[in-house]
Amino acid sequence: MPRPFRFGVNLLTLEAGDSWRRKCRRAEELGYDVLLVPDHLGMPAPFPALIAAAEATERPRVGTFVLNAGFWNPALLAREVATTDALTGGRLELGLGTGYVRAEHETAGLPWGSPRERVDHLARTVEELDRLLGAPDQAPRPAQRPRPPLLIGGNGPRMLRLAAEHAEIAAFTGGRQAPGRPEGTLELMPADELAASVARYEGYAAGRPEPAERNLLIQQVRNTNDRRAVARELADRGVGLDEEQALEVPTLLIGTPRQMAEQLREHRERFGFSYLTVLDSALEEFAPVLAELHGS
């Protein structure tokens, strides 16, 4: 049986406390299952924003999507995770990644390092979090034991292996570094390349006792009666795909709500994506699709 759908929204903007809480309550009303916050300079600080989101709502879980491991010392991160999980009543999901924007590290005065060094640091962080949060004398203690569910996001072979070995949720970004563009500038991967990443992950995860949930970040949701016209428009923007690829790729959701719901069912069958995340700019536009798929 396919895993049931779950839907998250990645909340990128904070104007004021009242508007933040209203946005979180609106997401709950629309049926979103997880309220998520990324980890970028210029965006809300993840942990206080998640605590406020949990206090403003009753049902949704909350999560980081995803923490930039290079910003964090593992021992200090363990304290943040345990405190946030305790204050949210065990609703936290912990998303981790290596980070991909060099300029943010330079602004923060933190080392950037090579891709290997960044993955090494993430691997050490995961190991230390397992050790610290699972320790009998950990204080404060997370509400979920031994730790909150772990999501690891990325596409490279080492990241996929790390997710297969440690994560309850494997997140696929569907993006890659755009050739000839500043470091951290992404373009979308065609569906066949994304399928190759999923197949590589499946090889690494073959020995897992329980399969992980699979997440995908949907970059755009476009409600339209003319799928091809929108695909042509997006291809012309230089997202890394031609018109036909834009119609097929799971990171772009184009069509009427019923068509988009059918696309997500097909993507769950082909790729195993059952946990879908949209950006907060699509909060309302995606809601009819969510309603189509509720409970399926």
C-alpha positions in Angstrom: 0.0 0.0 0.0 1.3 3.5 -0.8 2.2 5.7 2.2 -0.6 8.3 2.9 0.1 11.8 1.7 1.3 14.5 4.1 1.6 18.2 3.2 4.0 20.8 4.6 4.3 24.5 4.0 7.7 26.2 4.2 7.2 29.6 5.9 9.8 32.1 4.6 8.6 35.5 5.7 8.0 37.2 9.0 6.5 40.6 9.2 5.2 40.7 12.8 4.2 38.3 15.5 0.4 38.6 14.9 0.7 38.1 11.2 3.0 35.1 11.7 0.4 33.4 14.0 -2.4 34.2 11.6 -0.5 32.6 8.8 0.1 29.5 10.9 -3.5 29.2 11.9 -4.6 29.7 8.3 -2.3 26.8 7.2 -3.9 24.6 9.9 -7.4 25.6 8.7 -6.4 24.6 5.1 -5.3 21.2 6.2 -1.5 21.4 6.1 0.1 18.7 8.3 3.5 20.4 9.0 4.6 24.0 9.4 8.2 24.4 8.4 10.9 27.1 8.6 14.1 27.2 6.6 17.6 28.3 7.9 18.7 31.3 5.8 20.0 34.7 6.8 17.3 37.2 6.1 14.5 34.8 7.1 13.0 33.9 10.5 15.2 32.2 13.1 13.9 28.6 12.9 13.5 27.6 16.6 11.6 30.6 18.0 9.5 30.8 14.9 8.5 27.1 15.3 7.7 27.5 19.0 5.4 30.4 18.1 3.8 28.3 15.3 3.1 25.5 17.7 1.6 27.8 20.3 -0.7 29.4 17.6 -2.0 26.0 16.4 -3.2 22.6 17.7 -2.8 19.9 15.1 0.2 20.5 12.7 3.7 19.3 13.5 6.5 21.8 13.1 9.9 21.4 11.5 13.1 22.8 10.2 13.4 22.7 6.4 16.3 22.4 6.6 18.9 23.6 9.1 22.2 24.6 7.6 24.5 22.3 9.6 27.5 24.7 9.0 25.7 27.3 11.1 25.5 25.0 14.1 27.7 23.5 16.8 26.3 20.0 17.6 26.2 20.4 21.3 24.4 23.8 21.1 22.1 22.4 18.4 21.1 19.5 20.7 20.1 22.0 23.4 17.9 23.9 20.9 16.3 20.7 19.5 15.5 19.3 23.0 14.1 22.6 24.2 12.0 23.2 21.1 10.6 19.6 21.2 9.8 19.9 24.8 8.0 23.3 24.4 6.0 22.1 21.4 4.8 19.0 23.1 6.8 16.6 20.9 5.7 18.1 17.6 9.2 18.8 16.2 10.7 17.2 13.0 14.3 18.0 12.6 15.5 18.7 9.0 19.2 18.9 8.3 21.3 19.8 5.3 24.8 21.0 4.4 23.8 24.5 3.3 24.3 25.6 -0.3 24.7 29.4 -0.2 28.3 30.4 0.2 27.5 34.1 0.6 25.6 33.4 3.8 28.6 31.7 5.4 30.8 34.6 4.5 28.3 37.1 5.9 28.2 35.1 9.2 32.0 34.8 9.3 31.8 31.0 9.2 33.9 28.7 7.1 32.4 27.4 3.8 34.7 24.5 3.0 34.6 22.0 0.2 31.5 19.8 -0.5 33.3 16.9 1.2 34.0 19.0 4.3 30.4 20.2 4.5 29.0 16.7 4.3 31.6 15.5 6.8 30.4 18.2 9.2 26.8 17.2 8.7 27.6 13.5 9.3 29.4 14.4 12.6 26.4 16.6 13.6 24.0 13.7 13.0 26.1 11.3 15.0 26.5 13.8 17.9 22.8 14.5 18.0 22.0 10.8 18.2 24.5 10.5 21.1 23.5 13.6 23.0 19.7 13.5 22.6 19.6 9.8 23.4 21.8 10.1 26.5 19.9 9.2 29.8 21.3 12.4 31.4 20.4 14.8 28.5 19.0 18.0 29.9 16.7 19.4 28.8 15.1 16.2 27.4 13.2 16.1 24.2 9.6 15.0 24.4 10.2 12.4 21.7 12.6 9.7 22.5 15.3 9.1 21.7 15.0 12.2 19.5 12.6 13.9 17.1 12.2 12.4 13.6 15.2 13.3 11.4 14.8 14.6 7.8 18.0 14.8 5.7 17.8 16.7 2.4 20.1 16.5 -0.6 20.9 14.8 -3.8 24.6 13.9 -3.9 25.7 10.2 -3.4 27.1 10.8 0.1 24.0 12.8 1.2 21.7 10.1 -0.1 23.7 7.4 1.8 23.6 9.5 5.0 19.8 9.9 4.6 19.5 6.1 4.0 21.5 5.3 7.1 20.0 7.8 9.6 16.9 9.7 8.5 13.2 8.8 9.1 12.4 11.2 6.2 14.5 11.4 3.0 14.1 14.8 1.3 14.8 15.3 -2.4 15.4 18.9 -3.4 15.1 18.4 -7.1 17.6 21.2 -7.7 21.3 21.4 -8.7 23.9 24.0 -9.0 23.3 26.0 -12.2 26.4 25.9 -14.4 28.2 29.1 -14.9 26.2 30.9 -12.1 27.2 32.1 -8.7 27.6 29.3 -6.1 24.2 28.6 -4.5 22.2 29.5 -7.7 20.1 26.4 -8.4 18.2 25.1 -11.4 15.7 22.3 -11.5 16.7 18.7 -12.3 14.7 16.9 -15.1 12.5 14.0 -14.0 14.9 11.4 -15.3 17.8 12.8 -13.2 15.6 13.0 -10.1 14.5 9.3 -10.8 18.2 8.4 -10.9 18.7 10.0 -7.5 15.8 8.2 -6.1 17.1 4.9 -7.5 20.5 5.5 -5.9 18.9 6.2 -2.6 16.8 3.0 -2.8 20.1 1.1 -3.3 21.6 2.6 -0.2 18.4 2.1 1.8 17.9 -1.5 0.8 18.8 -2.9 4.2 16.6 -0.6 6.3 14.3 -2.4 8.7 11.6 0.2 7.9 11.3 2.3 4.8 11.7 6.1 5.2 9.1 8.6 4.2 10.1 10.5 1.1 9.7 14.2 0.8 9.9 16.6 -2.2 9.9 20.4 -2.2 7.6 21.7 -4.9 9.1 24.9 -6.3 6.0 26.3 -8.1 2.3 25.6 -8.0 0.4 27.1 -10.9 -3.4 26.7 -11.1 -4.3 26.9 -14.8 -6.4 25.4 -17.6 -3.4 25.6 -20.0 -0.6 23.5 -18.7 1.5 23.8 -21.8 1.4 27.6 -21.8 2.6 27.8 -18.2 5.3 25.2 -18.9 6.5 27.2 -21.9 6.6 30.4 -19.7 8.6 28.6 -17.0 11.1 27.1 -19.5 11.6 30.6 -20.9 12.6 31.8 -17.5 15.7 29.6 -17.5 14.9 27.2 -14.7 17.0 24.5 -16.4 14.2 22.7 -18.2 12.6 22.8 -21.6 8.8 22.9 -22.1 8.4 19.1 -22.2 10.6 18.6 -19.1 8.6 21.3 -17.2 5.4 19.3 -17.9 6.9 16.2 -16.4 9.1 17.2 -13.5 7.6 16.7 -10.0 9.1 20.0 -8.7 6.6 22.0 -10.8 2.9 21.4 -10.3 0.8 22.8 -13.1 -2.8 22.4 -14.0 -6.3 22.4 -12.5 -6.5 21.2 -8.9 -7.8 17.8 -10.1 -4.9 17.5 -12.7 -2.4 18.5 -10.0 -3.8 15.9 -7.6 -3.5 13.3 -10.3 0.1 14.4 -10.9 0.9 13.9 -7.3 -0.6 10.4 -7.3 1.5 9.5 -10.3 4.7 10.9 -8.6 4.0 8.9 -5.5 3.7 5.8 -7.6 6.9 6.5 -9.7 9.2 8.2 -7.1 7.6 7.3 -3.7 7.0 11.0 -2.8 4.2 11.0 -0.2 5.3 14.0 1.9 5.0 17.2 -0.3 6.2 20.6 0.7 5.2 23.9 -0.9 6.5 27.4 -0.3 4.3 29.8 1.6 3.6 31.8 -1.5 1.6 28.8 -2.7 -0.3 28.4 0.6 -3.7 29.3 -0.8 -3.2 28.1 -4.4 -2.2 24.6 -3.3 -5.1 24.3 -0.8 -7.7 22.9 -3.4 -5.1 20.2 -4.4 -4.6 19.3 -0.7 -8.4 19.0 -0.4 -8.6 16.6 -3.4 -6.0 14.3 -1.8 -7.1 14.5 1.8 -7.0 11.1 3.4 -5.5 9.3 0.4 
